[in-house]
Amino acid sequence: MSKRFILSTLFVLSIVGGYLVYRNMRTSGARSVKIMQWFRNPESHTEFTILQGERCGDAPFILPTNGIIGYLWDDSFRPGHRHQGLDIFDGEGLGETPVISAYDGYLSRMPDWTSTVIVRVPSDPLQPGRQIWLYYTHMADSDGNDYIVDEFPRGMEEIFVPAGTLLGYQGNYSGDPFNPTGIHLHFSIVLDDGSGTFRNELDIENTLDPSPYLGMNLNAKTNQDGIPTCADQRAETRDLKTE
């Protein structure tokens, strides 16, 4: 095999690899520009903001917190990464922005969970009979001081919470005090493992696209650049009615 052929092959592979990296990263990159615009001046970009407790159309879930839905389900922050849920930022300080339950269910908090609770929904409203789990995290500061309300201490299991119940407040806990996240809520819908508990939320294959549950396009593959809001859903509904 000639050296020239090898170099040509490597050149082609580098182009293909660069394209794949770009394709995987461009989704969150384009959206990040809008997020930064919002953070610099939220009052000038209220069109990006969602409100906790709001229901988009006839979606089964209500929105779990205030802010901007910055990163979507199946977004990518680095090559090979696939985001398993939604990141919602409010731009307020630590422990200030409330997080509420998006749907009725039974809340548990594992003994070693600092910033996280999970809510079991016995019957998926979009697929009755299927059990799903709603996962809420980053409700603590970088040092692990949690913002989860006192009613849900570590080790608590199977406490019924109706939709709209206060769970805690947005924080920036990452598990590494020297590398905190931005202040936000991470929310995801996790599949049941078939034996009555939740699957590993870190794998996107164990989670569901939240779009139909919240009534807006929250899938990064089909909403590559936009910031989703209920207003988008209302506009689509008006367009359908006028056709």
Secondary structure, DSSP 8 states (H G I E B T S, - for coil): --HHHHHHHHHHHHHHHHHHHHHHHHHHHHHHHHHHHHHH-GGGGGGGEE-TT---TT-SS---BSEEEEE-BT--SSTT----SEEEE----TT-SEEE-SS-EEEE--TT-SS-EEEEESSBTTBTT--EEEEEE--B-TTS-B-S-TTS-TT---EEE-TT-EEEE-B---S-TTS---SBEEEEEEEB-SSSSB--TTSGGGB---HHHHTS--BTTT-SS----HHHHHHHHHHHHH-
